Amino acid sequence: MDESQPIQAALSALATQGWQVSASEGGWLLQREAYTVYADINARWLYFSLPVLQTQPAAYYLQASRRLYLCKYSCDPHGQLLLQAELPLADLERTYIHTTVEALWRAAQQHDLPLVNQAASVPAEPNIEYFPRHALDIYFKGLRHEGWGFRKPISVNEYHFHYKAPERPFEVYLAFNAAWAYWQVPILEGASAAAWWRSAERETLCRYLLAVNEQLYWARFALDNEGNVLLLLDVPLSLFTLERFRLSAQAVAQYAADYAYEVLIMSELGRDEALARFLTPNLSERLEFHN
């Protein structure tokens, strides 16, 4: 059986939610009102993109990405701003597909609204354990041989991990609320983040991060209000299986190791004018080796 047939069936079922679905160049077009979502697959991923108009500085979209679930802002090599999402084909379920398409739809409707009016993270009730600690301990055992360590629980729904990459260590946080399991890895923070956030090169790093987001699968770079650069990945809590825990942990670990040093370089371009001239003319060319 064609492996795309279950995906086609899941996408076609979106008609009950107001979507028109049609085939297009090996993939699919999903249309609803004025929005068009492009969907396609490769060997490991189902991916979606929804072109939107850029009317704000790049930093706005990276800050907005922190408030989104399942999707992100990115920028393609032609400069087109996108809302984008990816799902691993392993154990892919119809519910996961439908939830992701709806997340793109909601994000498109909130596009360019003031950030204070956009939906923020779903708060967690402090005394409710949304994911059992004993299950997380079992899940985590499979990561210990890959350079992971367990720091401590921060609260009943927040955990602090440590990942030792070949070139540097990372602090990794996993939190749960009633709807989501979400990873966060600080890539650039503190004094270094504050310095680039005030610098004349702020827009350059923001454009770089949007370009990187177009290359990443499942994860995204985002900014908080202080200019800290965060690597994020979230999974619906109801779909947070052992396999998705493993894949999501490996994804954030790999992307943190691959990009942290380059993010640091891009944040300090103001210190080296020659390097800035060399690196910034065409960001897309510099990203090719990461594919």
N, C-alpha and C positions, 0 to 999 in steps of 0.2 A: 504494500500500500504506500502511496505517496505520503511522506512524512508531513507534508504541508496540509493534508486533508483535515486533520483535527483542528488545525489553526483556522483553516478556511471556515469550518463549521462554527467555531467559536466566534469568529468575526462576523459571519453572516447572522448569528443570533443577536448581534447588536442592533439589528433592524427594529427590535421591539423597544429599543431605547432612543429611537429617532435617528439612527445612523443609516446612511445609504452606503453599501459596500459593493465595490466592483474590482475586478482584476485589472492589473496595470503592470506591464513589463516584468512579469514574473513575481510581482508583489501584489499589494492591494491598495486601493484608495478608499478612505473612510470620510464621508462628507456629512456635515450637519450644520445647517444654517450657513454662515459665511466661512466656516472652518473646514480645512481639508487636512487630514492626517494621512501620511504616507507610511505604509507598513511593508516590511520585507524580512527575510530570514537569511542567515548564513549557516555555517556548520554547527554553531553553538548557540546562536541568539536569535530571538525575535525582536525587531527594533522598530520604533515609531519616531516620526518627526512631523512637527506641525510648524510651518513657517509663520512668523509673526513680524510685525513692523517694529523696528527699533526707533524709539523716540526719546530714550533716556540714556545717560552715560552707562558704560559697561558695568560700573560698580553697582548700579541699581539692580541689575539682573542677577548678579552674583549674591547680593543680599536677599533678593526675592527667592533664589534657589534654596536658601537655608530654610525657608518657610514651607517649601513644597514637599510633598511626599510622592514617591515613585517616578517623578519626572524632574527635569532641570532645564535651565537655559544653557544654550550653547551657540556657537557661531561656526558656520561651515567655511571651507577655504575661499569661497566667493564673497564672504562677508555677510551672508544671510543669517539673521538671528532666528533661532529655532527653539521651540519647546520639544524636548526629546526624552525618550524612555527606552529601556531595553529590558528584556526578560530572558533568563537562561532557558534553553529548550529542555534541559533535564527536568523531568517530572512536571512539565508545564501543564497547568490546569486552566479550564475555561474561566473560573472565577478570577484567577490572577490576571488574565488578559482583559477581562471586562473592567476590573478595578483600575487597571493601568490606563485604559482608554478614558475612563471617567475622570481619572486624575488629570490627564492632559486636557480634557474638556473644561474642567473647573479652572485649571491654570490659565487657559486661553481666555476664559471669561473675566478673570482677574487681571489680565495682562495690562500693565501700565497704570493700574490703580495705585494710589499712595500706599506705601508699605504698611502703614499703621492700620489700614483697612483690610489688609489681606489676612487670611486665616493663619494663625500661628500654630505652634505645636500643640497637640492635644494634651492637656495637663494630666498628670498621673495622680491618683488618690494615694496619699502617703501610706496608708495601712492596708492596701490591697496588693497582694503579690500576683502580678499578671502573668508571670512565667515562672514555673517552679524552680527553686534554686537547685534541687537535686537533679532535675533534668538538665539544667545548664552545666552542672558539674560533669555529667556524663558526656554531654556534647563537647565540652572543652578538653576532655582527655585526648581526643583525636588531634588536637592542635599542638600539644606540648612538644612533640618531636620536630615541629616546624619553626621553633624559635619563640614560642609564646610562653608567657608566664602570667599568673594570676596575682594581681596586686591585692585588692580587697573589695568587698562590696561597699559602695558608697551609701546606698539605701536599699530598701527592699526591692526596688526596681531599677537600680543603677549599679553597674559593675565597672571596675577599673582593671584593665589588662595591660600587659607590657609585651611589645613585639620587638625582637632583636633582629633587624635587617642586616645585610652584609656590611653596610657602611655606617649605619647609625641606629640607635634604638628609637622606638616610638611609644608614646602613651596612647592607649586605645580605650574608648569608652563604649559600652553597650547599655542601652536603656530600653525600658518597656513602658508602654501605657496601655490603655484599654484596646487600642486599635493597631499599634505598631511596635515592631522591634527596630531600633535604629542605632547604627554605628556612627561614631564620631572620632576622627583622628586629627588633632591639631598639627598642622604642617608648618605654619609660621605664626608665632604669637608673641605676646609681651612687647618688649622694647623694639624688637626687629619689626613687628607688625605695625607698631605705632609710628616708626620712622618712615616706612614706605607709604603708609596711609597719608602722611603729611607731605610727601615728596611730589615733585613735578612729574615723576614717572608713574604715578598711580594708575593712570589710564592704560599705560603700556602693559603692566602686570594684569590688570583686569581683562584686557583684550586677550592676553595670553591664556588666562584661566578659562575664558569662554571657549577659546579654540581647543584647549585640552579637553574640555567637557565633551566636545563633539567626538573625540577619539575614545573616550572611556566607555566601557560597558557597565551598566547597572549603578555605578558610583558617580559622584559629582564633586566638584570643588565649589565652595560657597564662602561667603564672607559674613562675619557678624558686624555689629555696629562699631566695633573698635578696630576693624581692619584685620582681625585675626583670620588667617586662611585655614579653612576646615575641609577635610575630606569626609564626605557623608555617604551613607548607604542605608536604605530602609526597606523593610519587608513587612507586609501585613502580618500581624501577630497570628492570625488564624492559619497562615501558610508558612509559619516559621518552623520548618522541619529540620531534622538533623542534617540532611543534605544541603538545604539552603543556608543553615548556619555555617557549615563548612565552606561552601562556595563564597558566601559573603565575607567571611573572615579572610579567606585567601585573596579575595579581590581587593579589599582595603589594604591588606598587607603589601600586595604586589604594587599597587598604584602609589602607595606612600613611598615605598623604596625606589620606584622608578622616577618619581617626579619631585621629591622633596628638595633635592640639591638644585635642580633647575629653577624651582620656584624661588629659592633663596637667591640665586644669581639674578633672576629677573627683578627681584625686589631691590637689588642694590645697583641697578644700572646707572644711577646718578653719580656713583663713585668712579665710574670708568667710561668716559665719553666715547673712546674708540670701540669698546665692547658694545656699548649701546647702539652705535651706528651699524655694527656688524650683525647684531642679533635681531633688531626690530624691523627691518624692511619687509620681510615675508615670513610671518610666524608659521604659516602652514608648511613651508618647506622644512622647517626645523622640527616639526612634529612627525614627519614621515617615518623616522626610524623607530618610533614607539608602536607603530601599527603591527 
